Amino acid sequence: MTSPDRKLQERLLLSRPVPGDRLMLADEVLLAALDGSQPLSPGELAALKGSPLTLRRFRQLSIERRAAKPGVANDPVWRGSGGMLRAASTSAALESLVTDDGYWTLHFVADEDGWQVILALEPAAPFAARLLRERPQVRVTDGGGGIVVQGQLDADGECERRWAFPSPPAEHFQQHGARFSVAPMAV
């Protein structure tokens, strides 16, 4: 598609009237789609295409995102990552979980008092250098919103704490939607 055709199509999509149009998706969902940490589901994609107001907001967030980091294509803004418990053998204890984007790993280390959980940043993540420099506060939550790990990244890109739940990690995640997310904490 040529540039004039693309601009015309964009104008038509953004300006068409839709009775009762409103924002159909939260900024967090749109930003996660923009940074690639959580792709839009088929329903979310349909909502985006069906709402010019939501589409305009998506476009504006994209413009702001590009303007916030001129010339820094290899250091994107990280807004969060998600992952899920994959089908695994029930005979072995859960040792680790990795986010869908591969940027974070939760390690579970058993000891005589229970479990230690360690969040580790993948050194090859496109934003790793910035996070290691800034050492932000991060939070890992399970699918039910329970806090698994929370704290400041150390110089190695890790954050750890005792496992705070009564059931072992695999069982706990199964009971809480088999999902988890890693996100920066607002300071």
JOZINOR-V257673 format. One line per field, one symbol per residue. phi: phi as a letter, one per 40 degrees, with the letter a starting at -180 (. if undefined). burial: 1 if it has 9 or more other ideal C-beta (glycine too) atoms within 8 Angstrom, else 0. A space follows every 10 residues. Layout:
phi=???
burial=???
This chain:
phi=.cdccccccc ccccbccbdg caccbcdccc cccccgcacc cdcccccccc bdcccccdcc ccccccccbc gbccbcccbi abaaccdacc cbccbabbcd cgcbbcbbbc acchbbbbcb ccdcdcbddc ccccfccbbb bcccgcccaa icccccgbaa acccbcccdd cccccbgfba abacccc
burial=0000010010 0011000100 0001100011 1111101101 0001101100 1111111110 1100100010 0000110111 1111100000 0001001111 0011111100 0000111111 1100101100 1100111111 1110000111 1010001111 1010000111 0110010011 1111100
